C-alpha cells in the first residue's frame, strides 16, 4: 500500500512539472512567433488552471490523510474510540480502513484487559476471604488449629494456585510463548488415552463413554500432554453437564484440514446466547463450580498447534465440542 501511494504521488508531481514545462515551452514559442496571438493572456490562464487542478488533487489526498493523523493523535491521548472517515482515493481509503481496524482491536484488547483484571480479582476474592476468616478464627480461639481447618485452608490455596497456573498457561499460549514438545502420534492413541482416564469418573456418574476412531487417519505432530489437556477438559465438562444415564462419545475422524476430534454428550446443552462466548475467559454457567478458563485454555492450545475449535449445542439435547488439527 505504501509503495503504491508513493508512486502515485511521484507520478502526480511528474505530471504537474511536465505540465509547467509545456506551458513554459508554449509561452516561449509564442513569444518568438506571436503573429498577433495574445499569448501573454493564454499562457497564464493555462498555468492558473493547472495549479487549480493540481491543488484540488493534492487536497483530495491530503484531507483524508489529515483525518487519519487527527484520529491517531486522539488514540495516543487515550481515546480508543477515535476512528478516521474512509474517504479519498483508493489507497487512502485502504489506509483509513486499516487504521480503523487497528483502533478497534486496541479498544477490544483494552476492554478485555479491564474485564480480565476484574474477573481475576473476583475469583481470588472468595478463597482469600475463606482463608482470612479461618486464620482470624484460629487466632481468636474460635476454631481449633486442627487438621480439618488446616485442610480447608490448603484447599483454598490450591484453588488460587490452579487459577494462577491456568492464567499463566493461557497467557503464554495466546502470546505464542508456549513451548510445545511435539512428537508423531496416531489419533487413536490420543483418543484411547483420554477415554481410559475418564472411564472411572464416567462410570461413577452413571454415564456411558463411547469411542469412535475412523480408519486411515493421518499421524499428527503434537504435544501429547497439551492435547491430552484439551481432551481431558472437554471430557470433564461433558461428565459435569450430563445427567446419569446419558452418553458421551469421543471420536476422531477425517477432515479436509487434517483430523477432527469431537466430544459429544447428551447433556443439558448450552443456551444460544451463551454459546457464542463459551471460549471466552471466565465464561461459565451460574451453576458451574469452575472459574471458566477451561475452554479458553483448550482453544489457545488447539490454536498453538495450528488447529481450530468450535462448539454446537441444543439445549436439552446435548453439546458437541469439535477441534481440528493439521496432519504431520
WOQUIJO-V655613 format. One record per residue. N is the residue number from 1. D_LAST is the distance of its C-alpha to the last C-alpha in Angstrom with 2 decimals. Layout:
# WOQUIJO-V655613
{{N;D_LAST} {N;D_LAST}}
This chain:
# WOQUIJO-V655613
{{1;35.82} {2;37.83} {3;38.19} {4;39.49} {5;41.86} {6;43.29} {7;43.79} {8;45.63} {9;47.90} {10;48.64} {11;49.45} {12;51.67} {13;53.61} {14;53.91} {15;55.36} {16;57.74} {17;59.08} {18;59.44} {19;61.43} {20;63.64} {21;64.18} {22;65.20} {23;67.56} {24;69.11} {25;69.47} {26;71.03} {27;73.42} {28;74.48} {29;75.03} {30;77.09} {31;79.03} {32;80.07} {33;81.04} {34;81.77} {35;84.43} {36;85.11} {37;81.42} {38;80.73} {39;77.67} {40;78.33} {41;77.47} {42;74.73} {43;72.53} {44;72.42} {45;71.53} {46;68.53} {47;67.48} {48;67.75} {49;65.74} {50;63.02} {51;62.87} {52;62.74} {53;59.89} {54;57.88} {55;58.61} {56;57.42} {57;54.16} {58;53.60} {59;54.55} {60;52.16} {61;49.30} {62;50.67} {63;51.48} {64;47.97} {65;46.64} {66;49.38} {67;48.21} {68;44.71} {69;46.39} {70;48.52} {71;45.57} {72;43.72} {73;46.85} {74;46.95} {75;43.33} {76;44.25} {77;47.21} {78;45.06} {79;45.49} {80;41.88} {81;43.21} {82;44.43} {83;43.17} {84;44.18} {85;45.62} {86;43.53} {87;46.13} {88;47.16} {89;45.49} {90;41.88} {91;40.48} {92;42.48} {93;41.37} {94;37.72} {95;38.61} {96;40.34} {97;37.52} {98;34.96} {99;37.45} {100;37.96} {101;34.26} {102;34.08} {103;37.21} {104;35.97} {105;32.79} {106;35.03} {107;37.30} {108;34.55} {109;33.15} {110;36.70} {111;37.38} {112;34.22} {113;35.27} {114;38.72} {115;37.46} {116;35.11} {117;38.05} {118;40.25} {119;37.79} {120;37.21} {121;40.98} {122;41.50} {123;39.03} {124;40.53} {125;44.08} {126;44.30} {127;43.24} {128;45.30} {129;48.27} {130;48.02} {131;47.82} {132;50.67} {133;52.79} {134;52.40} {135;53.08} {136;56.14} {137;57.33} {138;57.13} {139;58.85} {140;61.63} {141;62.05} {142;60.86} {143;58.03} {144;58.06} {145;55.72} {146;54.25} {147;50.90} {148;50.54} {149;50.82} {150;48.78} {151;45.99} {152;46.05} {153;45.77} {154;42.86} {155;41.01} {156;41.59} {157;40.38} {158;37.18} {159;36.77} {160;37.15} {161;34.82} {162;32.01} {163;32.68} {164;32.51} {165;29.30} {166;27.66} {167;29.00} {168;27.71} {169;24.17} {170;24.37} {171;25.87} {172;23.28} {173;20.37} {174;22.25} {175;23.21} {176;19.73} {177;21.16} {178;19.21} {179;17.59} {180;14.26} {181;13.80} {182;10.08} {183;9.24} {184;7.07} {185;8.81} {186;9.95} {187;11.17} {188;14.58} {189;14.88} {190;14.50} {191;16.98} {192;19.40} {193;19.57} {194;20.43} {195;22.84} {196;24.59} {197;25.16} {198;26.88} {199;28.73} {200;31.86} {201;32.04} {202;31.53} {203;34.24} {204;36.58} {205;36.23} {206;37.08} {207;33.77} {208;31.87} {209;28.16} {210;26.17} {211;22.59} {212;21.05} {213;17.68} {214;17.03} {215;16.58} {216;13.82} {217;11.00} {218;7.42} {219;5.80} {220;4.51} {221;4.67} {222;8.17} {223;11.82} {224;13.45} {225;16.80} {226;16.12} {227;14.36} {228;17.13} {229;19.59} {230;18.48} {231;18.96} {232;22.12} {233;23.52} {234;23.12} {235;24.64} {236;27.41} {237;28.35} {238;28.45} {239;30.69} {240;32.87} {241;33.51} {242;33.89} {243;37.42} {244;38.31} {245;37.86} {246;34.78} {247;31.34} {248;27.85} {249;24.89} {250;21.35} {251;18.97} {252;15.42} {253;15.27} {254;13.64} {255;13.63} {256;13.63} {257;11.28} {258;8.75} {259;10.21} {260;13.63} {261;15.32} {262;19.08} {263;22.12} {264;25.28} {265;28.77} {266;32.31} {267;33.72} {268;35.88} {269;33.50} {270;33.44} {271;36.14} {272;35.18} {273;36.46} {274;34.25} {275;31.06} {276;30.40} {277;30.54} {278;28.67} {279;25.93} {280;28.66} {281;29.83} {282;32.63} {283;32.48} {284;33.89} {285;36.49} {286;40.02} {287;39.82} {288;36.52} {289;36.94} {290;33.93} {291;33.80} {292;31.38} {293;28.41} {294;26.00} {295;24.44} {296;24.54} {297;22.53} {298;20.04} {299;19.66} {300;19.28} {301;16.61} {302;14.52} {303;15.20} {304;14.39} {305;10.71} {306;11.12} {307;12.10} {308;15.56} {309;18.13} {310;21.40} {311;24.41} {312;26.99} {313;30.16} {314;33.62} {315;36.34} {316;37.66} {317;34.91} {318;31.82} {319;28.64} {320;25.01} {321;22.34} {322;19.04} {323;15.80} {324;12.64} {325;9.16} {326;6.63} {327;3.78} {328;0.00}}
